Amino acid sequence: MERAFLRVTRSAEVGERLRRATRAGRLPAEPVATFLERAVAAGEITAAEADQVREAEAAWQEALAVDSFTLNEYLGAAAAPELEIPLPMLSAGAAH
């Protein structure tokens, strides 16, 4: 998460320049892969800046995927016996 945050933060200025270029009509809105190549070709950003944005995008996607579960994975984990909380723990502090 921290890696993604740092990479996205470092690429924020480049991202803002790309947003301005898109709003001004100098770049079309399109998928990131082709968008970055077009931005470099148009002289809006450098190849190094495009790489920086790609790295930030990859780190962000990786961070999102960490907490991705299918419904079956979620339900399987929820039903696993070793994850069940024993009843005495639920009533901790209660008079017996």
N, C-alpha and C positions, 0 to 999 in steps of 0.2 A: 504494500500500500504506500509506504513512504517513498519507494523508488518511483512509483507512478506519479505521486504528487510532485516530486522534485522535477521529473521530466516534463510534466504538463506545465508546471510553473515556469520552467526555463523556456518553454516554447510559446508562452502566452503572447509575447510581443509579436512573434512571427504570425501567430494565429490571428491577432488583431489586424495586422497588415493584410492578411488574406481576406478577412471579412470585409474590410474597407474596399479592397479591389473587387470583390464580388458584388457588394452593394452599388459600387460605381459602374458596374457593367464591364469592367476590364477582364474579369474571369467569370466563366459560367459555373453555376453550382453543379457539381458532379461528384461521383465517388472519389474518396481520398487518393487512391492510387493514380488515377488519371489527372485529378485536380492538381496534385503537387507537380507532376511532370509538366503540365500546361503552365503552371505558375512560374516554374523555372524557365521554361522556354520564352515566356512573356517578359522575363526580367523582373518579376514582382518579388521573388526570393532567390537565394543562391541554392546550389545543389546541397551544400552543407546544411542550410536551414531546412530544406526538404527532408534530409535525413533525420534532423533533430525532431521534426514533426512526426515522422514515421516511427521513431523510437518512442516518442511520447504516446502515440496512438497505440502501439503494441503493448506498452507497459500498462496503459489504462485498460485495454481489453483483458490483459492477464489478471489485473486486480479484480475486475468484474467477474471473471470466470472462477475465482477462488471460492465464492459462495454460490456457485451454480449447482443445483441438484435437480435430477429428474424427480417426478412425483414418487416413483418406485423407490429411488434411493432414499428420499426423505421418509417415506412410510416404513421402509425396511429398518432404517436407523431408529425410528421412533418406537418400533416394536421389538427391538433387540432386548433380550432379557437383562443383559449386563447394564443397560442404560436405565432400567426401571429403578425408581427411588423407593427404598424400603419404607413401609408405613411408619415405623418409629421416627424416622427422620422428618416426616411430614408434620408430625405433632411435637417436634422439639420444643421444649419449654412449656408444653401443656402438662397439666397435672395428670398423673396416671392412676 
